[in-house]
Amino acid sequence: MIYVFLANGFEEMEAMAPIDCLRRAGKQVVTVAVGGAAIRSSHGMHVIPDLTEQEITLDDSLEMIVLPGGMPGTLNLENSEQVQKAIAYCAAHDKWIAAICAAPSI
């Protein structure tokens, strides 16, 4: 499973292009709302992700996380305790972290 974290102010192309490519490759991609159930992109697009950040599970089924850039989306990701836990989990368990552009990382 691959989590793509979406916070208010995310950059559309940095989220949607990876989601599309990964799904076309047959990967299970789950979008995760950070900061509410409905998210607004940096250019005003409304998105309703599959899960909220409180609903994620960090276990062996997790293959990768994707953190799109965009302002203030990256700051909202960085301020999320759940996103920080996911980053730490992936780093500790040798899982992929795709931190795009200004997205937070380790």
N, CA, C and O of each residue as an XYZ file, in Angstrom:
424
protein
N       0.842     -1.173      0.000
C       0.000      0.000      0.000
C       0.889      1.238      0.000
O       1.954      1.258      0.617
N       0.436      2.253     -0.693
C       1.142      3.530     -0.777
C       0.194      4.626     -0.316
O      -0.904      4.777     -0.851
N       0.628      5.390      0.681
C      -0.150      6.541      1.141
C       0.337      7.799      0.425
O       1.539      8.055      0.357
N      -0.593      8.576     -0.104
C      -0.301      9.906     -0.633
C      -1.001     10.892      0.282
O      -2.229     10.964      0.309
N      -0.217     11.647      1.028
C      -0.769     12.601      1.995
C      -1.115     13.911      1.296
O      -0.289     14.486      0.587
N      -2.345     14.373      1.505
C      -2.830     15.612      0.902
C      -3.267     16.578      2.000
O      -4.170     16.282      2.784
N      -2.620     17.722      2.042
C      -2.967     18.768      3.009
C      -3.405     20.011      2.248
O      -3.041     20.195      1.087
N      -4.176     20.852      2.894
C      -4.615     22.093      2.255
C      -3.413     22.856      1.715
O      -2.454     23.141      2.433
N      -3.495     23.182      0.413
C      -2.417     23.903     -0.246
C      -1.450     23.006     -1.006
O      -0.383     23.467     -1.412
N      -1.796     21.722     -1.212
C      -0.889     20.843     -1.962
C      -0.863     21.235     -3.438
O      -1.826     21.800     -3.957
N       0.235     20.933     -4.098
C       0.384     21.187     -5.532
C      -0.267     20.041     -6.304
O       0.093     18.879     -6.121
N      -1.218     20.372     -7.160
C      -2.010     19.354     -7.847
C      -1.175     18.349     -8.632
O      -1.354     17.143     -8.463
N      -0.281     18.809     -9.472
C       0.498     17.901    -10.315
C       1.433     17.013     -9.501
O       1.722     15.883     -9.893
N       1.900     17.523     -8.376
C       2.822     16.750     -7.538
C       2.101     15.666     -6.736
O       2.743     14.808     -6.131
N       0.787     15.706     -6.733
C      -0.014     14.660     -6.087
C      -0.687     13.775     -7.121
O      -0.573     12.551     -7.059
N      -1.384     14.380     -8.066
C      -2.196     13.606     -9.004
C      -1.368     12.808    -10.000
O      -1.743     11.684    -10.334
N      -0.255     13.351    -10.484
C       0.576     12.598    -11.432
C       1.152     11.339    -10.787
O       1.074     10.271    -11.394
N       1.733     11.415     -9.572
C       2.198     10.180     -8.935
C       1.067      9.188     -8.652
O       1.254      7.982     -8.813
N      -0.100      9.680     -8.232
C      -1.236      8.788     -7.985
C      -1.583      8.040     -9.269
O      -1.744      6.820     -9.258
N      -1.698      8.765    -10.360
C      -2.044      8.162    -11.642
C      -0.990      7.147    -12.077
O      -1.335      6.025    -12.446
N       0.275      7.519    -12.041
C       1.348      6.615    -12.480
C       1.416      5.362    -11.623
O       1.553      4.257    -12.149
N       1.322      5.522    -10.316
C       1.399      4.366     -9.420
C       0.209      3.432     -9.601
O       0.373      2.212     -9.581
N      -0.980      3.987     -9.777
C      -2.160      3.137    -10.001
C      -2.070      2.408    -11.340
O      -2.458      1.244    -11.435
N      -1.564      3.076    -12.371
C      -1.380      2.421    -13.667
C      -0.360      1.290    -13.566
O      -0.416      0.329    -14.333
N       0.573      1.406    -12.618
C       1.585      0.365    -12.400
C       1.042     -0.774    -11.542
O       1.758     -1.730    -11.244
N      -0.233     -0.667    -11.144
C      -0.867     -1.733    -10.378
C      -0.694     -1.637     -8.877
O      -1.008     -2.584     -8.155
N      -0.202     -0.513     -8.398
C      -0.005     -0.331     -6.962
C      -1.309      0.095     -6.282
O      -2.158      0.759     -6.878
N      -1.438     -0.308     -5.019
C      -2.587      0.120     -4.222
C      -2.245      1.480     -3.616
O      -1.414      1.576     -2.713
N      -2.888      2.518     -4.116
C      -2.629      3.886     -3.662
C      -3.826      4.370     -2.867
O      -4.966      4.284     -3.324
N      -3.557      4.881     -1.671
C      -4.598      5.408     -0.794
C      -4.270      6.872     -0.510
O      -3.185      7.192     -0.025
N      -5.223      7.758     -0.817
C      -5.018      9.172     -0.510
C      -5.442      9.445      0.929
O      -6.430      8.896      1.418
N      -4.672     10.308      1.598
C      -4.880     10.571      3.019
C      -5.042     12.070      3.249
O      -4.169     12.860      2.892
N      -6.165     12.451      3.849
C      -6.432     13.847      4.183
C      -5.696     14.239      5.453
O      -5.766     13.548      6.470
N      -4.994     15.352      5.377
C      -4.292     15.893      6.542
C      -4.957     17.212      6.913
O      -4.927     18.169      6.139
N      -5.556     17.259      8.094
C      -6.164     18.496      8.564
C      -7.651     18.622      8.306
O      -8.204     19.712      8.452
N      -8.306     17.557      7.934
C      -9.747     17.588      7.690
C     -10.127     16.527      6.676
O      -9.253     15.918      6.059
N     -11.416     16.300      6.497
C     -11.876     15.251      5.585
C     -11.852     15.695      4.123
O     -11.676     14.864      3.232
N     -12.023     16.979      3.866
C     -11.973     17.528      2.508
C     -10.794     18.497      2.434
O     -10.566     19.289      3.349
N     -10.060     18.419      1.344
C      -8.829     19.194      1.189
C      -8.951     20.091     -0.035
O      -9.588     19.728     -1.023
N      -8.334     21.265      0.043
C      -8.310     22.197     -1.084
C      -6.867     22.362     -1.537
O      -5.982     22.627     -0.723
N      -6.632     22.207     -2.835
C      -5.278     22.316     -3.384
C      -4.816     23.771     -3.427
O      -5.567     24.690     -3.100
N      -3.568     23.955     -3.835
C      -3.004     25.307     -3.901
C      -3.703     26.186     -4.930
O      -3.613     27.412     -4.859
N      -4.402     25.569     -5.893
C      -5.125     26.340     -6.903
C      -6.636     26.159     -6.806
O      -7.359     26.371     -7.780
N      -7.107     25.765     -5.623
C      -8.536     25.749     -5.344
C      -9.303     24.496     -5.712
O     -10.532     24.494     -5.644
N      -8.618     23.428     -6.101
C      -9.314     22.185     -6.425
C      -9.698     21.480     -5.131
O      -8.867     21.330     -4.236
N     -10.957     21.044     -5.027
C     -11.435     20.334     -3.840
C     -11.251     18.834     -4.039
O     -11.595     18.285     -5.086
N     -10.699     18.179     -3.011
C     -10.442     16.736     -3.073
C     -10.959     16.103     -1.788
O     -10.785     16.654     -0.701
N     -11.591     14.948     -1.919
C     -12.007     14.180     -0.755
C     -11.183     12.893     -0.764
O     -11.507     11.954     -1.490
N     -10.116     12.848      0.042
C      -9.252     11.668      0.079
C      -9.954     10.431      0.645
O     -11.039     10.518      1.219
N      -9.304      9.282      0.466
C      -9.864      7.999      0.898
C      -9.943      7.870      2.417
O     -10.915      7.330      2.945
N      -8.928      8.362      3.116
C      -8.835      8.259      4.583
C      -8.452      9.598      5.173
O      -7.983     10.491      4.467
N      -8.653      9.732      6.465
C      -8.079     10.872      7.189
C      -6.775     10.392      7.828
O      -6.535      9.189      7.935
N      -5.960     11.315      8.240
C      -4.669     10.954      8.828
C      -4.819     10.108     10.088
O      -3.914      9.342     10.420
N      -5.936     10.228     10.794
C      -6.163      9.434     11.999
C      -6.463      7.965     11.674
O      -6.379      7.108     12.554
N      -6.812      7.673     10.423
C      -7.209      6.322     10.038
C      -6.072      5.473      9.455
O      -6.274      4.294      9.162
N      -4.897      6.050      9.287
C      -3.815      5.277      8.680
C      -3.265      4.241      9.658
O      -3.378      4.382     10.876
N      -2.667      3.198      9.086
C      -1.966      2.200      9.890
C      -0.548      2.086      9.356
O      -0.322      2.055      8.146
N       0.380      2.025     10.260
C       1.783      1.903      9.904
C       2.225      0.493     10.240
O       2.537      0.182     11.389
N       2.248     -0.366      9.211
C       2.636     -1.765      9.409
C       3.308     -2.274      8.139
O       3.603     -1.496      7.232
N       3.547     -3.571      8.077
C       4.277     -4.163      6.956
C       3.577     -4.008      5.611
O       4.214     -4.153      4.568
N       2.279     -3.716      5.616
C       1.579     -3.547      4.339
C       1.951     -2.224      3.656
O       1.693     -2.047      2.465
N       2.552     -1.304      4.406
C       2.950     -0.010      3.850
C       4.239     -0.166      3.043
O       5.256     -0.633      3.557
N       4.180      0.227      1.788
C       5.329      0.114      0.888
C       6.039      1.452      0.719
O       7.256      1.504      0.540
N       5.254      2.545      0.780
C       5.805      3.854      0.426
C       4.845      4.952      0.872
O       3.644      4.724      1.019
N       5.400      6.156      1.086
C       4.559      7.341      1.278
C       4.978      8.387      0.252
O       6.141      8.461     -0.146
N       4.003      9.194     -0.168
C       4.246     10.292     -1.090
C       3.801     11.575     -0.408
O       2.682     11.671      0.096
N       4.695     12.560     -0.401
C       4.428     13.862      0.205
C       4.562     14.927     -0.877
O       5.677     15.346     -1.190
N       3.439     15.376     -1.456
C       3.508     16.395     -2.503
C       3.958     17.740     -1.952
O       3.782     18.041     -0.772
N       4.544     18.539     -2.836
C       4.904     19.901     -2.467
C       3.703     20.824     -2.582
O       2.556     20.380     -2.616
N       3.989     22.107     -2.641
C       2.944     23.126     -2.710
C       2.853     23.888     -1.406
O       3.101     23.345     -0.329
N       2.494     25.155     -1.520
C       2.369     25.994     -0.329
C       0.935     26.452     -0.171
O       0.288     26.853     -1.138
N       0.448     26.390      1.048
C       1.103     26.000      2.297
C       1.007     24.511      2.618
O       1.181     24.116      3.771
N       0.729     23.672      1.600
C       0.560     22.240      1.841
C       1.734     21.592      2.551
O       1.546     20.779      3.457
N       2.944     21.948      2.144
C       4.114     21.327      2.765
C       4.232     21.694      4.243
O       4.641     20.868      5.060
N       3.881     22.910      4.578
C       3.910     23.324      5.987
C       2.857     22.569      6.784
O       3.093     22.191      7.931
N       1.698     22.352      6.177
C       0.638     21.592      6.848
C       1.047     20.133      7.035
O       0.730     19.530      8.060
N       1.746     19.561      6.056
C       2.261     18.200      6.213
C       3.279     18.146      7.346
O       3.234     17.260      8.199
N       4.190     19.104      7.337
C       5.255     19.138      8.349
C       4.693     19.272      9.762
O       5.272     18.738     10.708
N       3.583     19.971      9.915
C       2.991     20.191     11.236
C       2.099     19.045     11.700
O       1.578     19.080     12.814
N       1.920     18.036     10.862
C       1.067     16.900     11.222
C       1.850     15.837     11.979
O       2.855     15.322     11.491
N       1.379     15.518     13.168
C       2.008     14.468     13.968
C       1.945     13.121     13.253
O       2.899     12.344     13.307
N       0.829     12.842     12.585
C       0.673     11.567     11.881
C       1.619     11.465     10.690
O       2.175     10.397     10.434
N       1.806     12.554      9.967
C       2.752     12.549      8.845
C       4.168     12.336      9.373
O       4.944     11.578      8.791
N       4.498     12.999     10.463
C       5.828     12.815     11.052
C       6.039     11.369     11.499
O       7.132     10.824     11.343
N       5.009     10.756     12.047
C       5.096      9.336     12.436
C       5.294      8.448     11.207
O       6.076      7.499     11.247
N       4.591      8.753     10.122
C       4.726      7.966      8.900
C       6.133      8.103      8.316
O       6.714      7.119      7.859
N       6.675      9.307      8.329
C       8.040      9.523      7.843
C       9.026      8.728      8.698
O       9.896      8.036      8.169
N       8.888      8.830     10.011
C       9.787      8.112     10.917
C       9.669      6.600     10.742
O      10.674      5.889     10.763
N       8.439      6.109     10.568
C       8.222      4.673     10.369
C       8.923      4.206      9.092
O       9.628      3.198      9.099
N       8.727      4.935      8.013
C       9.336      4.549      6.740
C      10.861      4.587      6.826
O      11.532      3.693      6.310
N      11.402      5.597      7.465
C      12.862      5.689      7.609
C      13.399      4.529      8.435
O      14.441      3.965      8.100
N      12.713      4.169      9.498
C      13.162      3.101     10.388
C      12.991      1.716      9.783
O      13.690      0.779     10.170
N      12.057      1.575      8.827
C      11.746      0.259      8.260
C      12.138      0.129      6.785
O      11.647     -0.751      6.078
N      13.022      1.012      6.337
C      13.563      0.949      4.974
C      12.460      0.967      3.917
O      12.492      0.193      2.960
N      11.480      1.864      4.102
C      10.383      2.047      3.144
C      10.653      3.322      2.340
O      11.331      4.227      2.826
N      10.140      3.395      1.143
C      10.332      4.546      0.271
C       9.585      5.772      0.809
O       8.454      5.672      1.283
N      10.248      6.927      0.723
C       9.644      8.227      1.042
C       9.838      9.117     -0.182
O      10.968      9.468     -0.523
N       8.742      9.482     -0.841
C       8.811     10.370     -2.000
C       8.413     11.766     -1.550
O       7.238     12.132     -1.582
N       9.404     12.538     -1.133
C       9.185     13.920     -0.709
C       9.436     14.819     -1.928
O      10.580     15.028     -2.331
N       8.373     15.334     -2.494
C       8.457     16.075     -3.752
C       8.615     17.567     -3.478
O       7.896     18.141     -2.661
N       9.564     18.181     -4.171
C       9.830     19.612     -4.129
C      10.101     20.081     -2.705
O      11.131     19.720     -2.135
N       9.215     20.869     -2.115
C       9.448     21.429     -0.783
C       8.854     20.590      0.346
O       8.807     21.035      1.493
N       8.399     19.372      0.024
C       7.756     18.519      1.039
C       8.727     18.160      2.156
O       9.930     18.053      1.919
N       8.220     17.975      3.365
C       9.091     17.613      4.488
C       9.638     16.201      4.331
O       8.993     15.339      3.735
N      10.806     15.976      4.859
C      11.391     14.625      4.875
C      12.089     14.440      6.211
O      11.820     15.167      7.167
N      12.963     13.491      6.271
C      13.626     13.152      7.541
C      14.394     14.337      8.076
O      15.015     14.243      9.134
